[in-house]
Amino acid sequence: MTTAVGIAILAQNTTGPEFGKASPVGLVIIALLLVGTALLVRSMNGHMKKLPSSFEPSDPTPDQAADEGTDRGGIGPDPRG
């Protein structure tokens, strides 16, 4: 029953005197969104340029030494001894 009401509302003739006219406020909102998006892209590009080309350490020895004493995924000591 509700779908029939929805279809009847959509099927109404909407070609009144205001049909197809856009508000200038909509244009201002779209322009502001485009400017904001451009500023965000520009800022992101600036941050991306500051990143190193690779995150691989030049000397992995300190990381390997720290890994020697880390937890192995929650696996405890062997209870059998």
N, CA, C and O atoms as a Maestro MAE file, in Angstrom:
{
 s_m_m2io_version
 :::
 2.0.0
}

f_m_ct {
 s_m_title
 :::
 protein
 m_atom[324] {
  # First column is atom index #
  i_m_mmod_type
  r_m_x_coord
  r_m_y_coord
  r_m_z_coord
  i_m_residue_number
  s_m_chain_name
  s_m_pdb_residue_name
  s_m_pdb_atom_name
  i_m_atomic_number
  :::
  1 25 0.828 -1.183 0.000 1 A "MET " " N  " 7
  2 3 0.000 0.000 0.000 1 A "MET " " CA " 6
  3 2 0.875 1.249 0.000 1 A "MET " " C  " 6
  4 15 0.568 2.213 -0.701 1 A "MET " " O  " 8
  5 25 1.965 1.247 0.781 2 A "THR " " N  " 7
  6 3 2.814 2.435 0.855 2 A "THR " " CA " 6
  7 2 3.602 2.633 -0.433 2 A "THR " " C  " 6
  8 15 3.902 3.773 -0.788 2 A "THR " " O  " 8
  9 25 3.941 1.579 -1.132 3 A "THR " " N  " 7
  10 3 4.663 1.747 -2.392 3 A "THR " " CA " 6
  11 2 3.753 2.369 -3.445 3 A "THR " " C  " 6
  12 15 4.216 3.136 -4.289 3 A "THR " " O  " 8
  13 25 2.460 2.043 -3.401 4 A "ALA " " N  " 7
  14 3 1.528 2.638 -4.353 4 A "ALA " " CA " 6
  15 2 1.397 4.137 -4.107 4 A "ALA " " C  " 6
  16 15 1.267 4.915 -5.052 4 A "ALA " " O  " 8
  17 25 1.430 4.542 -2.842 5 A "VAL " " N  " 7
  18 3 1.357 5.963 -2.506 5 A "VAL " " CA " 6
  19 2 2.624 6.669 -2.973 5 A "VAL " " C  " 6
  20 15 2.565 7.778 -3.505 5 A "VAL " " O  " 8
  21 25 3.772 6.019 -2.769 6 A "GLY " " N  " 7
  22 3 5.035 6.606 -3.205 6 A "GLY " " CA " 6
  23 2 5.107 6.758 -4.705 6 A "GLY " " C  " 6
  24 15 5.610 7.764 -5.205 6 A "GLY " " O  " 8
  25 25 4.611 5.771 -5.431 7 A "ILE " " N  " 7
  26 3 4.606 5.848 -6.894 7 A "ILE " " CA " 6
  27 2 3.652 6.939 -7.361 7 A "ILE " " C  " 6
  28 15 3.940 7.643 -8.328 7 A "ILE " " O  " 8
  29 25 2.519 7.083 -6.682 8 A "ALA " " N  " 7
  30 3 1.562 8.119 -7.059 8 A "ALA " " CA " 6
  31 2 2.143 9.512 -6.838 8 A "ALA " " C  " 6
  32 15 1.892 10.424 -7.625 8 A "ALA " " O  " 8
  33 25 2.915 9.676 -5.775 9 A "ILE " " N  " 7
  34 3 3.548 10.974 -5.511 9 A "ILE " " CA " 6
  35 2 4.602 11.268 -6.565 9 A "ILE " " C  " 6
  36 15 4.700 12.396 -7.049 9 A "ILE " " O  " 8
  37 25 5.396 10.258 -6.927 10 A "LEU " " N  " 7
  38 3 6.431 10.459 -7.931 10 A "LEU " " CA " 6
  39 2 5.852 10.694 -9.324 10 A "LEU " " C  " 6
  40 15 6.474 11.359 -10.153 10 A "LEU " " O  " 8
  41 25 4.678 10.157 -9.579 11 A "ALA " " N  " 7
  42 3 4.074 10.265 -10.900 11 A "ALA " " CA " 6
  43 2 3.323 11.574 -11.099 11 A "ALA " " C  " 6
  44 15 2.823 11.826 -12.195 11 A "ALA " " O  " 8
  45 25 3.229 12.411 -10.075 12 A "GLN " " N  " 7
  46 3 2.500 13.668 -10.209 12 A "GLN " " CA " 6
  47 2 3.217 14.594 -11.181 12 A "GLN " " C  " 6
  48 15 4.433 14.520 -11.357 12 A "GLN " " O  " 8
  49 25 2.454 15.448 -11.792 13 A "ASN " " N  " 7
  50 3 3.001 16.415 -12.736 13 A "ASN " " CA " 6
  51 2 3.738 17.505 -11.944 13 A "ASN " " C  " 6
  52 15 3.122 18.233 -11.166 13 A "ASN " " O  " 8
  53 25 5.050 17.611 -12.144 14 A "THR " " N  " 7
  54 3 5.852 18.572 -11.383 14 A "THR " " CA " 6
  55 2 6.343 19.707 -12.268 14 A "THR " " C  " 6
  56 15 7.392 20.288 -11.991 14 A "THR " " O  " 8
  57 25 5.630 20.026 -13.296 15 A "THR " " N  " 7
  58 3 6.072 21.097 -14.200 15 A "THR " " CA " 6
  59 2 5.349 22.388 -13.891 15 A "THR " " C  " 6
  60 15 4.752 22.998 -14.778 15 A "THR " " O  " 8
  61 25 5.398 22.811 -12.630 16 A "GLY " " N  " 7
  62 3 4.772 24.058 -12.226 16 A "GLY " " CA " 6
  63 2 5.664 25.238 -12.578 16 A "GLY " " C  " 6
  64 15 6.662 25.078 -13.280 16 A "GLY " " O  " 8
  65 25 5.304 26.430 -12.088 17 A "PRO " " N  " 7
  66 3 6.073 27.627 -12.430 17 A "PRO " " CA " 6
  67 2 7.494 27.632 -11.860 17 A "PRO " " C  " 6
  68 15 8.352 28.351 -12.373 17 A "PRO " " O  " 8
  69 25 7.759 26.849 -10.816 18 A "GLU " " N  " 7
  70 3 9.081 26.819 -10.194 18 A "GLU " " CA " 6
  71 2 9.918 25.634 -10.651 18 A "GLU " " C  " 6
  72 15 11.038 25.457 -10.173 18 A "GLU " " O  " 8
  73 25 9.403 24.822 -11.562 19 A "PHE " " N  " 7
  74 3 10.115 23.614 -11.985 19 A "PHE " " CA " 6
  75 2 11.366 23.980 -12.784 19 A "PHE " " C  " 6
  76 15 11.295 24.764 -13.731 19 A "PHE " " O  " 8
  77 25 12.499 23.418 -12.405 20 A "GLY " " N  " 7
  78 3 13.738 23.611 -13.142 20 A "GLY " " CA " 6
  79 2 14.536 24.832 -12.740 20 A "GLY " " C  " 6
  80 15 15.590 25.089 -13.321 20 A "GLY " " O  " 8
  81 25 14.074 25.583 -11.777 21 A "LYS " " N  " 7
  82 3 14.796 26.771 -11.336 21 A "LYS " " CA " 6
  83 2 15.663 26.407 -10.130 21 A "LYS " " C  " 6
  84 15 15.194 25.809 -9.162 21 A "LYS " " O  " 8
  85 25 16.911 26.777 -10.217 22 A "ALA " " N  " 7
  86 3 17.836 26.488 -9.127 22 A "ALA " " CA " 6
  87 2 18.043 27.744 -8.289 22 A "ALA " " C  " 6
  88 15 17.963 28.867 -8.788 22 A "ALA " " O  " 8
  89 25 18.305 27.533 -7.034 23 A "SER " " N  " 7
  90 3 18.558 28.643 -6.137 23 A "SER " " CA " 6
  91 2 20.027 29.068 -6.247 23 A "SER " " C  " 6
  92 15 20.893 28.209 -6.411 23 A "SER " " O  " 8
  93 25 20.326 30.352 -6.161 24 A "PRO " " N  " 7
  94 3 21.725 30.790 -6.186 24 A "PRO " " CA " 6
  95 2 22.510 30.275 -4.977 24 A "PRO " " C  " 6
  96 15 23.737 30.183 -5.019 24 A "PRO " " O  " 8
  97 25 21.805 29.947 -3.919 25 A "VAL " " N  " 7
  98 3 22.471 29.408 -2.730 25 A "VAL " " CA " 6
  99 2 23.118 28.066 -3.066 25 A "VAL " " C  " 6
  100 15 24.197 27.756 -2.562 25 A "VAL " " O  " 8
  101 25 22.479 27.284 -3.899 26 A "GLY " " N  " 7
  102 3 23.047 26.004 -4.306 26 A "GLY " " CA " 6
  103 2 24.352 26.178 -5.046 26 A "GLY " " C  " 6
  104 15 25.287 25.404 -4.843 26 A "GLY " " O  " 8
  105 25 24.432 27.179 -5.899 27 A "LEU " " N  " 7
  106 3 25.672 27.463 -6.628 27 A "LEU " " CA " 6
  107 2 26.781 27.880 -5.667 27 A "LEU " " C  " 6
  108 15 27.932 27.475 -5.832 27 A "LEU " " O  " 8
  109 25 26.443 28.677 -4.676 28 A "VAL " " N  " 7
  110 3 27.433 29.106 -3.682 28 A "VAL " " CA " 6
  111 2 27.935 27.911 -2.889 28 A "VAL " " C  " 6
  112 15 29.131 27.804 -2.618 28 A "VAL " " O  " 8
  113 25 27.037 27.016 -2.518 29 A "ILE " " N  " 7
  114 3 27.434 25.826 -1.757 29 A "ILE " " CA " 6
  115 2 28.357 24.944 -2.598 29 A "ILE " " C  " 6
  116 15 29.366 24.453 -2.093 29 A "ILE " " O  " 8
  117 25 28.030 24.741 -3.850 30 A "ILE " " N  " 7
  118 3 28.875 23.919 -4.728 30 A "ILE " " CA " 6
  119 2 30.243 24.567 -4.905 30 A "ILE " " C  " 6
  120 15 31.263 23.878 -4.885 30 A "ILE " " O  " 8
  121 25 30.272 25.889 -5.077 31 A "ALA " " N  " 7
  122 3 31.551 26.590 -5.224 31 A "ALA " " CA " 6
  123 2 32.397 26.454 -3.958 31 A "ALA " " C  " 6
  124 15 33.605 26.233 -4.046 31 A "ALA " " O  " 8
  125 25 31.774 26.585 -2.780 32 A "LEU " " N  " 7
  126 3 32.510 26.432 -1.528 32 A "LEU " " CA " 6
  127 2 33.055 25.011 -1.363 32 A "LEU " " C  " 6
  128 15 34.174 24.821 -0.886 32 A "LEU " " O  " 8
  129 25 32.261 24.021 -1.757 33 A "LEU " " N  " 7
  130 3 32.737 22.640 -1.681 33 A "LEU " " CA " 6
  131 2 33.917 22.405 -2.618 33 A "LEU " " C  " 6
  132 15 34.862 21.704 -2.257 33 A "LEU " " O  " 8
  133 25 33.870 22.981 -3.811 34 A "LEU " " N  " 7
  134 3 34.987 22.830 -4.751 34 A "LEU " " CA " 6
  135 2 36.255 23.514 -4.226 34 A "LEU " " C  " 6
  136 15 37.350 22.964 -4.348 34 A "LEU " " O  " 8
  137 25 36.115 24.694 -3.651 35 A "VAL " " N  " 7
  138 3 37.264 25.398 -3.085 35 A "VAL " " CA " 6
  139 2 37.830 24.610 -1.914 35 A "VAL " " C  " 6
  140 15 39.048 24.465 -1.803 35 A "VAL " " O  " 8
  141 25 36.982 24.104 -1.047 36 A "GLY " " N  " 7
  142 3 37.448 23.298 0.090 36 A "GLY " " CA " 6
  143 2 38.164 22.041 -0.360 36 A "GLY " " C  " 6
  144 15 39.185 21.668 0.217 36 A "GLY " " O  " 8
  145 25 37.642 21.385 -1.382 37 A "THR " " N  " 7
  146 3 38.282 20.182 -1.906 37 A "THR " " CA " 6
  147 2 39.647 20.517 -2.495 37 A "THR " " C  " 6
  148 15 40.609 19.781 -2.281 37 A "THR " " O  " 8
  149 25 39.740 21.619 -3.234 38 A "ALA " " N  " 7
  150 3 41.022 22.023 -3.816 38 A "ALA " " CA " 6
  151 2 42.044 22.315 -2.717 38 A "ALA " " C  " 6
  152 15 43.209 21.939 -2.840 38 A "ALA " " O  " 8
  153 25 41.620 22.976 -1.653 39 A "LEU " " N  " 7
  154 3 42.541 23.261 -0.548 39 A "LEU " " CA " 6
  155 2 42.989 21.988 0.162 39 A "LEU " " C  " 6
  156 15 44.151 21.867 0.550 39 A "LEU " " O  " 8
  157 25 42.079 21.046 0.332 40 A "LEU " " N  " 7
  158 3 42.456 19.779 0.965 40 A "LEU " " CA " 6
  159 2 43.444 18.996 0.111 40 A "LEU " " C  " 6
  160 15 44.390 18.414 0.642 40 A "LEU " " O  " 8
  161 25 43.243 18.972 -1.196 41 A "VAL " " N  " 7
  162 3 44.164 18.266 -2.093 41 A "VAL " " CA " 6
  163 2 45.528 18.929 -2.062 41 A "VAL " " C  " 6
  164 15 46.554 18.250 -2.030 41 A "VAL " " O  " 8
  165 25 45.542 20.251 -2.072 42 A "ARG " " N  " 7
  166 3 46.814 20.980 -2.016 42 A "ARG " " CA " 6
  167 2 47.559 20.686 -0.713 42 A "ARG " " C  " 6
  168 15 48.772 20.478 -0.722 42 A "ARG " " O  " 8
  169 25 46.841 20.670 0.390 43 A "SER " " N  " 7
  170 3 47.459 20.368 1.681 43 A "SER " " CA " 6
  171 2 47.981 18.935 1.722 43 A "SER " " C  " 6
  172 15 49.071 18.679 2.234 43 A "SER " " O  " 8
  173 25 47.208 18.017 1.189 44 A "MET " " N  " 7
  174 3 47.633 16.612 1.181 44 A "MET " " CA " 6
  175 2 48.887 16.431 0.337 44 A "MET " " C  " 6
  176 15 49.779 15.672 0.717 44 A "MET " " O  " 8
  177 25 48.973 17.114 -0.801 45 A "ASN " " N  " 7
  178 3 50.167 17.018 -1.632 45 A "ASN " " CA " 6
  179 2 51.384 17.547 -0.897 45 A "ASN " " C  " 6
  180 15 52.473 16.989 -1.025 45 A "ASN " " O  " 8
  181 25 51.219 18.608 -0.133 46 A "GLY " " N  " 7
  182 3 52.327 19.133 0.662 46 A "GLY " " CA " 6
  183 2 52.806 18.136 1.702 46 A "GLY " " C  " 6
  184 15 54.009 17.989 1.918 46 A "GLY " " O  " 8
  185 25 51.879 17.457 2.343 47 A "HIS " " N  " 7
  186 3 52.252 16.460 3.344 47 A "HIS " " CA " 6
  187 2 52.896 15.239 2.691 47 A "HIS " " C  " 6
  188 15 53.813 14.644 3.257 47 A "HIS " " O  " 8
  189 25 52.421 14.865 1.508 48 A "MET " " N  " 7
  190 3 52.985 13.700 0.821 48 A "MET " " CA " 6
  191 2 54.425 13.963 0.375 48 A "MET " " C  " 6
  192 15 55.240 13.041 0.338 48 A "MET " " O  " 8
  193 25 54.740 15.210 0.038 49 A "LYS " " N  " 7
  194 3 56.104 15.542 -0.385 49 A "LYS " " CA " 6
  195 2 57.090 15.456 0.770 49 A "LYS " " C  " 6
  196 15 58.284 15.254 0.551 49 A "LYS " " O  " 8
  197 25 56.603 15.607 2.002 50 A "LYS " " N  " 7
  198 3 57.470 15.551 3.179 50 A "LYS " " CA " 6
  199 2 57.805 14.117 3.586 50 A "LYS " " C  " 6
  200 15 58.731 13.905 4.368 50 A "LYS " " O  " 8
  201 25 57.071 13.135 3.073 51 A "LEU " " N  " 7
  202 3 57.314 11.754 3.447 51 A "LEU " " CA " 6
  203 2 58.592 11.229 2.801 51 A "LEU " " C  " 6
  204 15 58.952 11.653 1.703 51 A "LEU " " O  " 8
  205 25 59.282 10.305 3.480 52 A "PRO " " N  " 7
  206 3 60.469 9.713 2.861 52 A "PRO " " CA " 6
  207 2 60.066 8.797 1.709 52 A "PRO " " C  " 6
  208 15 58.936 8.314 1.643 52 A "PRO " " O  " 8
  209 25 61.016 8.570 0.804 53 A "SER " " N  " 7
  210 3 60.708 7.714 -0.346 53 A "SER " " CA " 6
  211 2 60.533 6.260 0.081 53 A "SER " " C  " 6
  212 15 59.825 5.500 -0.580 53 A "SER " " O  " 8
  213 25 61.170 5.869 1.178 54 A "SER " " N  " 7
  214 3 61.050 4.495 1.669 54 A "SER " " CA " 6
  215 2 61.058 4.519 3.189 54 A "SER " " C  " 6
  216 15 61.730 5.351 3.800 54 A "SER " " O  " 8
  217 25 60.321 3.619 3.790 55 A "PHE " " N  " 7
  218 3 60.293 3.516 5.240 55 A "PHE " " CA " 6
  219 2 61.212 2.409 5.755 55 A "PHE " " C  " 6
  220 15 61.193 2.085 6.943 55 A "PHE " " O  " 8
  221 25 62.000 1.843 4.877 56 A "GLU " " N  " 7
  222 3 62.948 0.804 5.279 56 A "GLU " " CA " 6
  223 2 64.098 1.448 6.041 56 A "GLU " " C  " 6
  224 15 64.655 2.445 5.583 56 A "GLU " " O  " 8
  225 25 64.469 0.890 7.208 57 A "PRO " " N  " 7
  226 3 65.599 1.469 7.938 57 A "PRO " " CA " 6
  227 2 66.917 1.152 7.223 57 A "PRO " " C  " 6
  228 15 67.059 0.102 6.596 57 A "PRO " " O  " 8
  229 25 67.874 2.075 7.329 58 A "SER " " N  " 7
  230 3 69.174 1.836 6.697 58 A "SER " " CA " 6
  231 2 69.958 0.770 7.452 58 A "SER " " C  " 6
  232 15 70.724 0.018 6.850 58 A "SER " " O  " 8
  233 25 69.769 0.702 8.769 59 A "ASP " " N  " 7
  234 3 70.452 -0.319 9.569 59 A "ASP " " CA " 6
  235 2 69.406 -1.027 10.424 59 A "ASP " " C  " 6
  236 15 68.967 -0.465 11.427 59 A "ASP " " O  " 8
  237 25 68.989 -2.248 10.061 60 A "PRO " " N  " 7
  238 3 67.925 -2.920 10.815 60 A "PRO " " CA " 6
  239 2 68.388 -3.578 12.109 60 A "PRO " " C  " 6
  240 15 67.576 -4.199 12.795 60 A "PRO " " O  " 8
  241 25 69.673 -3.463 12.468 61 A "THR " " N  " 7
  242 3 70.185 -4.141 13.662 61 A "THR " " CA " 6
  243 2 69.461 -3.711 14.944 61 A "THR " " C  " 6
  244 15 69.093 -4.587 15.727 61 A "THR " " O  " 8
  245 25 69.231 -2.405 15.210 62 A "PRO " " N  " 7
  246 3 68.522 -2.045 16.452 62 A "PRO " " CA " 6
  247 2 67.106 -2.637 16.504 62 A "PRO " " C  " 6
  248 15 66.645 -3.029 17.577 62 A "PRO " " O  " 8
  249 25 66.422 -2.707 15.376 63 A "ASP " " N  " 7
  250 3 65.082 -3.293 15.374 63 A "ASP " " CA " 6
  251 2 65.134 -4.788 15.655 63 A "ASP " " C  " 6
  252 15 64.266 -5.318 16.347 63 A "ASP " " O  " 8
  253 25 66.122 -5.458 15.136 64 A "GLN " " N  " 7
  254 3 66.241 -6.895 15.373 64 A "GLN " " CA " 6
  255 2 66.566 -7.167 16.830 64 A "GLN " " C  " 6
  256 15 66.079 -8.144 17.398 64 A "GLN " " O  " 8
  257 25 67.383 -6.317 17.446 65 A "ALA " " N  " 7
  258 3 67.702 -6.498 18.863 65 A "ALA " " CA " 6
  259 2 66.458 -6.296 19.718 65 A "ALA " " C  " 6
  260 15 66.278 -6.996 20.715 65 A "ALA " " O  " 8
  261 25 65.599 -5.355 19.348 66 A "ALA " " N  " 7
  262 3 64.371 -5.123 20.108 66 A "ALA " " CA " 6
  263 2 63.386 -6.263 19.901 66 A "ALA " " C  " 6
  264 15 62.603 -6.565 20.802 66 A "ALA " " O  " 8
  265 25 63.405 -6.898 18.750 67 A "ASP " " N  " 7
  266 3 62.486 -8.001 18.482 67 A "ASP " " CA " 6
  267 2 62.842 -9.261 19.259 67 A "ASP " " C  " 6
  268 15 62.000 -10.148 19.402 67 A "ASP " " O  " 8
  269 25 64.050 -9.361 19.757 68 A "GLU " " N  " 7
  270 3 64.459 -10.567 20.474 68 A "GLU " " CA " 6
  271 2 63.658 -10.779 21.750 68 A "GLU " " C  " 6
  272 15 63.454 -11.923 22.157 68 A "GLU " " O  " 8
  273 25 63.203 -9.722 22.384 69 A "GLY " " N  " 7
  274 3 62.501 -9.877 23.657 69 A "GLY " " CA " 6
  275 2 61.017 -9.597 23.570 69 A "GLY " " C  " 6
  276 15 60.374 -9.447 24.609 69 A "GLY " " O  " 8
  277 25 60.448 -9.519 22.400 70 A "THR " " N  " 7
  278 3 59.026 -9.177 22.290 70 A "THR " " CA " 6
  279 2 58.144 -10.404 22.456 70 A "THR " " C  " 6
  280 15 58.593 -11.545 22.346 70 A "THR " " O  " 8
  281 25 56.891 -10.133 22.720 71 A "ASP " " N  " 7
  282 3 55.897 -11.187 22.880 71 A "ASP " " CA " 6
  283 2 55.641 -11.859 21.534 71 A "ASP " " C  " 6
  284 15 55.513 -11.179 20.516 71 A "ASP " " O  " 8
  285 25 55.570 -13.143 21.524 72 A "ARG " " N  " 7
  286 3 55.377 -13.906 20.298 72 A "ARG " " CA " 6
  287 2 53.893 -14.175 20.041 72 A "ARG " " C  " 6
  288 15 53.486 -15.330 19.922 72 A "ARG " " O  " 8
  289 25 53.097 -13.133 19.956 73 A "GLY " " N  " 7
  290 3 51.691 -13.289 19.617 73 A "GLY " " CA " 6
  291 2 50.846 -13.880 20.723 73 A "GLY " " C  " 6
  292 15 49.838 -14.530 20.445 73 A "GLY " " O  " 8
  293 25 51.229 -13.673 21.960 74 A "GLY " " N  " 7
  294 3 50.440 -14.149 23.076 74 A "GLY " " CA " 6
  295 2 50.686 -15.601 23.446 74 A "GLY " " C  " 6
  296 15 49.999 -16.137 24.315 74 A "GLY " " O  " 8
  297 25 51.641 -16.241 22.814 75 A "ILE " " N  " 7
  298 3 51.941 -17.634 23.138 75 A "ILE " " CA " 6
  299 2 52.856 -17.627 24.362 75 A "ILE " " C  " 6
  300 15 53.951 -17.066 24.321 75 A "ILE " " O  " 8
  301 25 52.412 -18.243 25.432 76 A "GLY " " N  " 7
  302 3 53.179 -18.283 26.651 76 A "GLY " " CA " 6
  303 2 54.234 -19.367 26.611 76 A "GLY " " C  " 6
  304 15 54.412 -20.053 25.604 76 A "GLY " " O  " 8
  305 25 54.935 -19.510 27.735 77 A "PRO " " N  " 7
  306 3 55.953 -20.560 27.799 77 A "PRO " " CA " 6
  307 2 55.302 -21.939 27.756 77 A "PRO " " C  " 6
  308 15 54.133 -22.103 28.105 77 A "PRO " " O  " 8
  309 25 56.063 -22.902 27.332 78 A "ASP " " N  " 7
  310 3 55.566 -24.271 27.226 78 A "ASP " " CA " 6
  311 2 55.286 -24.813 28.628 78 A "ASP " " C  " 6
  312 15 56.206 -24.892 29.443 78 A "ASP " " O  " 8
  313 25 54.022 -25.194 28.932 79 A "PRO " " N  " 7
  314 3 53.696 -25.657 30.298 79 A "PRO " " CA " 6
  315 2 54.312 -27.020 30.600 79 A "PRO " " C  " 6
  316 15 54.374 -27.416 31.764 79 A "PRO " " O  " 8
  317 25 54.758 -27.731 29.604 80 A "ARG " " N  " 7
  318 3 55.355 -29.048 29.864 80 A "ARG " " CA " 6
  319 2 56.789 -28.950 30.321 80 A "ARG " " C  " 6
  320 15 57.381 -29.946 30.738 80 A "ARG " " O  " 8
  321 25 57.353 -27.763 30.247 81 A "GLY " " N  " 7
  322 3 58.693 -27.592 30.763 81 A "GLY " " CA " 6
  323 2 59.646 -27.473 29.715 81 A "GLY " " C  " 6
  324 15 60.839 -27.321 29.980 81 A "GLY " " O  " 8
  :::
 }
 m_bond[323] {
  # First column is bond index #
  i_m_from
  i_m_to
  i_m_order
  :::
  1 1 2 1
  2 2 3 1
  3 3 4 2
  4 3 5 1
  5 5 6 1
  6 6 7 1
  7 7 8 2
  8 7 9 1
  9 9 10 1
  10 10 11 1
  11 11 12 2
  12 11 13 1
  13 13 14 1
  14 14 15 1
  15 15 16 2
  16 15 17 1
  17 17 18 1
  18 18 19 1
  19 19 20 2
  20 19 21 1
  21 21 22 1
  22 22 23 1
  23 23 24 2
  24 23 25 1
  25 25 26 1
  26 26 27 1
  27 27 28 2
  28 27 29 1
  29 29 30 1
  30 30 31 1
  31 31 32 2
  32 31 33 1
  33 33 34 1
  34 34 35 1
  35 35 36 2
  36 35 37 1
  37 37 38 1
  38 38 39 1
  39 39 40 2
  40 39 41 1
  41 41 42 1
  42 42 43 1
  43 43 44 2
  44 43 45 1
  45 45 46 1
  46 46 47 1
  47 47 48 2
  48 47 49 1
  49 49 50 1
  50 50 51 1
  51 51 52 2
  52 51 53 1
  53 53 54 1
  54 54 55 1
  55 55 56 2
  56 55 57 1
  57 57 58 1
  58 58 59 1
  59 59 60 2
  60 59 61 1
  61 61 62 1
  62 62 63 1
  63 63 64 2
  64 63 65 1
  65 65 66 1
  66 66 67 1
  67 67 68 2
  68 67 69 1
  69 69 70 1
  70 70 71 1
  71 71 72 2
  72 71 73 1
  73 73 74 1
  74 74 75 1
  75 75 76 2
  76 75 77 1
  77 77 78 1
  78 78 79 1
  79 79 80 2
  80 79 81 1
  81 81 82 1
  82 82 83 1
  83 83 84 2
  84 83 85 1
  85 85 86 1
  86 86 87 1
  87 87 88 2
  88 87 89 1
  89 89 90 1
  90 90 91 1
  91 91 92 2
  92 91 93 1
  93 93 94 1
  94 94 95 1
  95 95 96 2
  96 95 97 1
  97 97 98 1
  98 98 99 1
  99 99 100 2
  100 99 101 1
  101 101 102 1
  102 102 103 1
  103 103 104 2
  104 103 105 1
  105 105 106 1
  106 106 107 1
  107 107 108 2
  108 107 109 1
  109 109 110 1
  110 110 111 1
  111 111 112 2
  112 111 113 1
  113 113 114 1
  114 114 115 1
  115 115 116 2
  116 115 117 1
  117 117 118 1
  118 118 119 1
  119 119 120 2
  120 119 121 1
  121 121 122 1
  122 122 123 1
  123 123 124 2
  124 123 125 1
  125 125 126 1
  126 126 127 1
  127 127 128 2
  128 127 129 1
  129 129 130 1
  130 130 131 1
  131 131 132 2
  132 131 133 1
  133 133 134 1
  134 134 135 1
  135 135 136 2
  136 135 137 1
  137 137 138 1
  138 138 139 1
  139 139 140 2
  140 139 141 1
  141 141 142 1
  142 142 143 1
  143 143 144 2
  144 143 145 1
  145 145 146 1
  146 146 147 1
  147 147 148 2
  148 147 149 1
  149 149 150 1
  150 150 151 1
  151 151 152 2
  152 151 153 1
  153 153 154 1
  154 154 155 1
  155 155 156 2
  156 155 157 1
  157 157 158 1
  158 158 159 1
  159 159 160 2
  160 159 161 1
  161 161 162 1
  162 162 163 1
  163 163 164 2
  164 163 165 1
  165 165 166 1
  166 166 167 1
  167 167 168 2
  168 167 169 1
  169 169 170 1
  170 170 171 1
  171 171 172 2
  172 171 173 1
  173 173 174 1
  174 174 175 1
  175 175 176 2
  176 175 177 1
  177 177 178 1
  178 178 179 1
  179 179 180 2
  180 179 181 1
  181 181 182 1
  182 182 183 1
  183 183 184 2
  184 183 185 1
  185 185 186 1
  186 186 187 1
  187 187 188 2
  188 187 189 1
  189 189 190 1
  190 190 191 1
  191 191 192 2
  192 191 193 1
  193 193 194 1
  194 194 195 1
  195 195 196 2
  196 195 197 1
  197 197 198 1
  198 198 199 1
  199 199 200 2
  200 199 201 1
  201 201 202 1
  202 202 203 1
  203 203 204 2
  204 203 205 1
  205 205 206 1
  206 206 207 1
  207 207 208 2
  208 207 209 1
  209 209 210 1
  210 210 211 1
  211 211 212 2
  212 211 213 1
  213 213 214 1
  214 214 215 1
  215 215 216 2
  216 215 217 1
  217 217 218 1
  218 218 219 1
  219 219 220 2
  220 219 221 1
  221 221 222 1
  222 222 223 1
  223 223 224 2
  224 223 225 1
  225 225 226 1
  226 226 227 1
  227 227 228 2
  228 227 229 1
  229 229 230 1
  230 230 231 1
  231 231 232 2
  232 231 233 1
  233 233 234 1
  234 234 235 1
  235 235 236 2
  236 235 237 1
  237 237 238 1
  238 238 239 1
  239 239 240 2
  240 239 241 1
  241 241 242 1
  242 242 243 1
  243 243 244 2
  244 243 245 1
  245 245 246 1
  246 246 247 1
  247 247 248 2
  248 247 249 1
  249 249 250 1
  250 250 251 1
  251 251 252 2
  252 251 253 1
  253 253 254 1
  254 254 255 1
  255 255 256 2
  256 255 257 1
  257 257 258 1
  258 258 259 1
  259 259 260 2
  260 259 261 1
  261 261 262 1
  262 262 263 1
  263 263 264 2
  264 263 265 1
  265 265 266 1
  266 266 267 1
  267 267 268 2
  268 267 269 1
  269 269 270 1
  270 270 271 1
  271 271 272 2
  272 271 273 1
  273 273 274 1
  274 274 275 1
  275 275 276 2
  276 275 277 1
  277 277 278 1
  278 278 279 1
  279 279 280 2
  280 279 281 1
  281 281 282 1
  282 282 283 1
  283 283 284 2
  284 283 285 1
  285 285 286 1
  286 286 287 1
  287 287 288 2
  288 287 289 1
  289 289 290 1
  290 290 291 1
  291 291 292 2
  292 291 293 1
  293 293 294 1
  294 294 295 1
  295 295 296 2
  296 295 297 1
  297 297 298 1
  298 298 299 1
  299 299 300 2
  300 299 301 1
  301 301 302 1
  302 302 303 1
  303 303 304 2
  304 303 305 1
  305 305 306 1
  306 306 307 1
  307 307 308 2
  308 307 309 1
  309 309 310 1
  310 310 311 1
  311 311 312 2
  312 311 313 1
  313 313 314 1
  314 314 315 1
  315 315 316 2
  316 315 317 1
  317 317 318 1
  318 318 319 1
  319 319 320 2
  320 319 321 1
  321 321 322 1
  322 322 323 1
  323 323 324 2
  :::
 }
}
